[in-house]
Amino acid sequence: MAAVALLVALSAATAPASPHGWEQIFSATAPRALLSAIAVVDDEGTWVAGGGDLIVRGGKGPAEAHSEPGAFIVGVVGGGQEPVLAVGADDLILRWDGHAWVRESFAADAPKLGRSRRRRLLLQSAFRRDGQPLTAYGPWRVLTREGDGTWKGPAEADRYRLMTLAQMGPQGPLPKGCDRLQWRWLPTGEGWLGCRDGRSFLVGADGAAVEHGRMPKSCIEGLGTVARRGNTLFAACDKETLWRSDGARWDRMQAPKVEAIAADARCLYGVAGGAVWRNCSP
């Protein structure tokens, strides 16, 4: 699976800039490229973006693009102590081994399945909780990583338990008056919790919840990804709007339309269409 250098990152000198501190750090030359996920995978600003059959990895040097034939990538996760993964349709799981993308899981016979059965093989993200196996999940599908690097579908009882944990978070005590509506896993075992009354909370790995204000309507109706930088939370929501909360309330940010976001200690990243954007002063 040799990487195919299809695309080239724009240099800082020529990259289109936004008047609100955003710079475009990558642009696909393929007209139909559609990046829909992004993750920052180390403390040096290395990022990975994916969508369709395309994965792009960038950072200090020029971005490198890889085309994965037959793939449809939906999510990118990992970094730190966890492997960097790209996941998607037909049980797709790709892992970055430090040099290349390794296909650890893929249901090659999925096209032979009926439409409803094939839809069940969609993977959207991955997480690990309390020493449990690394778990990739979608709306229905759950796969866990074995010690030998293979992925296995658990028994139904475990599948349902892990799916609920992945999509709705730990079933511990909730903040007073909160009826759980949404959950998003964040790095290092933290999570973002949204309540039906609009309140939102940053939930630590120990279960402690810190309120971050009431979410705007666009996030209640269509929350995409949530990212954290220090005490600040960012949310990509319906109609490609971007919001931030420093604790008391959520404010809309002036930004390019983005579908997914990620953050490190310095910068906020976003993807839309075939472009990757970065803002190091939000």
Rosetta blueprint (number, residue, H / E / L):
1 M L
2 A L
3 A L
4 V L
5 A L
6 L L
7 L L
8 V E
9 A L
10 L L
11 S L
12 A L
13 A L
14 T L
15 A L
16 P L
17 A E
18 S L
19 P L
20 H L
21 G L
22 W E
23 E E
24 Q E
25 I E
26 F E
27 S E
28 A L
29 T L
30 A L
31 P L
32 R L
33 A L
34 L L
35 L L
36 S L
37 A E
38 I E
39 A E
40 V E
41 V L
42 D L
43 D L
44 E L
45 G L
46 T L
47 W E
48 V E
49 A E
50 G E
51 G E
52 G E
53 D L
54 L E
55 I E
56 V E
57 R E
58 G E
59 G L
60 K L
61 G L
62 P L
63 A L
64 E E
65 A E
66 H E
67 S E
68 E L
69 P L
70 G L
71 A L
72 F L
73 I E
74 V E
75 G E
76 V E
77 V E
78 G E
79 G E
80 G L
81 Q L
82 E E
83 P E
84 V E
85 L E
86 A E
87 V E
88 G E
89 A L
90 D L
91 D L
92 L E
93 I E
94 L E
95 R E
96 W E
97 D L
98 G L
99 H L
100 A L
101 W E
102 V E
103 R E
104 E E
105 S E
106 F L
107 A L
108 A L
109 D L
110 A H
111 P H
112 K H
113 L L
114 G L
115 R H
116 S H
117 R H
118 R H
119 R H
120 R L
121 L L
122 L L
123 L L
124 Q L
125 S E
126 A E
127 F E
128 R L
129 R L
130 D L
131 G L
132 Q L
133 P L
134 L L
135 T E
136 A E
137 Y E
138 G L
139 P L
140 W L
141 R L
142 V E
143 L E
144 T E
145 R E
146 E L
147 G L
148 D L
149 G L
150 T L
151 W E
152 K E
153 G L
154 P L
155 A L
156 E H
157 A H
158 D H
159 R H
160 Y H
161 R H
162 L H
163 M H
164 T H
165 L H
166 A H
167 Q H
168 M H
169 G L
170 P L
171 Q L
172 G L
173 P L
174 L L
175 P L
176 K L
177 G L
178 C L
179 D L
180 R E
181 L E
182 Q E
183 W E
184 R E
185 W E
186 L L
187 P H
188 T H
189 G H
190 E L
191 G E
192 W E
193 L E
194 G E
195 C E
196 R L
197 D L
198 G L
199 R E
200 S E
201 F E
202 L E
203 V E
204 G L
205 A L
206 D L
207 G L
208 A L
209 A E
210 V E
211 E E
212 H E
213 G E
214 R E
215 M L
216 P L
217 K H
218 S H
219 C H
220 I H
221 E H
222 G L
223 L L
224 G L
225 T L
226 V E
227 A E
228 R E
229 R E
230 G L
231 N L
232 T E
233 L E
234 F E
235 A E
236 A E
237 C E
238 D H
239 K H
240 E H
241 T E
242 L E
243 W E
244 R E
245 S E
246 D L
247 G L
248 A L
249 R L
250 W E
251 D E
252 R E
253 M L
254 Q L
255 A L
256 P L
257 K L
258 V L
259 E L
260 A E
261 I E
262 A E
263 A E
264 D L
265 A L
266 R L
267 C L
268 L E
269 Y E
270 G E
271 V E
272 A E
273 G L
274 G L
275 A E
276 V E
277 W E
278 R E
279 N E
280 C L
281 S L
282 P L
